[in-house]
C-alpha cells in the first residue's frame, strides 16, 4: 500500500489573493503601487516610522502635523534627460507624488517629533510623553 500525503495548504486562488496577484496582467505593478512601503516600530520611549523612498532626497518630502494626524507628502517630477548611452528603450525608474497620513496616539510628545533621511529611508521619531505617576500612595493599616 502506498502512503497517502495530505496537503495542508489551500489551493492556488487563496494563495494568489494573499500575494496580491489577482490584478489583470495588463496592469503594470508600478501603475498601482505608488505608495512607498512603511515600517512602524514601538518601544517604551517612542514610535518610529520608516518610509522606504529610494531615489528621493530629503528636499522632496514635506511633513505636517495637524490635530492628531501626521501627514507625509512627496512630489518629485520625472526628469527628461538625454543619455549618452543612446535611446532609452525601457525605463522603470518613475517617481510619483504620494501622501500618507498616520493617526497619532494621545501619548505622543508632538514637540519632540523629528525626522531624518538616510540611504533612501525617511525615519520619523515620535517620542512618547513621560507620564507623571501619582506618588500619593499610602499604606492603610488594618486594625
N, C-alpha and C positions, 0 to 999 in steps of 0.2 A: 504494500500500500504506500502511495506517495504522500509526503507531508503536505498539509494544507497551510498556506500562508494567508493571513488576513491583513488587508491594508487598513491602517488606522487614519488615513487622510481622506478628506472629502475630495470628490472629483474636480477636474480642471476648472469649471466655471467659478467655483468658490475661490480657488487659488488666483484666478485671473482677477476676480473682483477685489481681493485683498491687495494685489500688486498694482492695481490701477490700470490694467491693460484692456479695459473694456471700451476704450475710445477707438473710434474707427481709425484705420491705418492712414487715411488721408489727412488726419490732423497731426501736424508735427508737434513734438513734445515742447519745443520752445515757444510755440504759439499759445499754449495754455498754462505753461509753468513759468510765469514771470515773477512770482513772489519768491524771494530767497528763503532758504531753509533757516530755521531758528532753533536754538537750544536754550532752555531756561533751567537754571540751577538755583537751588536754595540751600543755605546753611543757616546757622544760628544768628549770624550777623547781617546777612544780606541776600538779595536775589541777584543773579547775573543773567543778562540776556545776551546771547551771541547770535549775530546775524551774519551768515555766510554771504559775502558780496565780493567775489573776486573780480578784479578789473575796475572796481570803483575806488575813488580816492575819498579822503575824509571831507573834502570840499563838496562832494556830490551828495552829502547827507544833510538833512535838517531834522532836528529832534525837538518836538514841542511837548509841553506838559499842560494839559487843560483839564481842570477839575481832577477827577481820579483816573485820567487816561494819559498814557504815554504814547505819543504818535511819532513814528519814524517815517520820513519821506526820503525818496531819492529820485533824482531825474538826471539822466545822462543821455546826451544826444549821440547818435552814431556819427562818427567822423568818416567822411568820404575822403579817402586819400589814395593816391596812385602808388602802387607798389613797384619797386624796382624789379621784382621777380617776374613781372608780366601781368597779364589779365587775371583777375580773380575769377576762378571757376565756381567755387562754392565758399560761402562764408557763414559760419555758425556763431561767430562772436557778435552777439547782439546785447544791447543794454536797453532795458525799458524802465520807465518810471514805475515806482511802486509805493504803496503806503501800507504800513502795518500799525495797528492800534493794540495796546495792551492795557487791560483794566488793572489798576494797581490796588493791592490790598490796603487796608486802612493803616497798617503799621509801618508804612514806608516813610522815611525821613526825606521829604522831597528836596530839602535844601542841600542834601549831601549827594544827590544823583550826579554821576559823572560818566563820560563816555571816552573810549579810546578806539583807535583804528590801527590795526597792525596785520600785515600779511593777508589782506582780504577779509578780515573778520572785524566787524564793528561790535565792540563789547560795551554794554551799558551796565554799570553797577548801581544797584538800588539798595542803599543801606536801610536796615530796619531801625525804627525808633527804639531807643532804650526805654523800656517801661519801668516806671518807678514802682517798686514793690512796697506794699504797705507794711511798714515795720511796727505798727501799733498792735503787736501781738502780745498778749499776756496769758500766763497760765492761771487757770482758775483752780483753786484748792478745793478738794472735795471734803466736806465736813461730815 
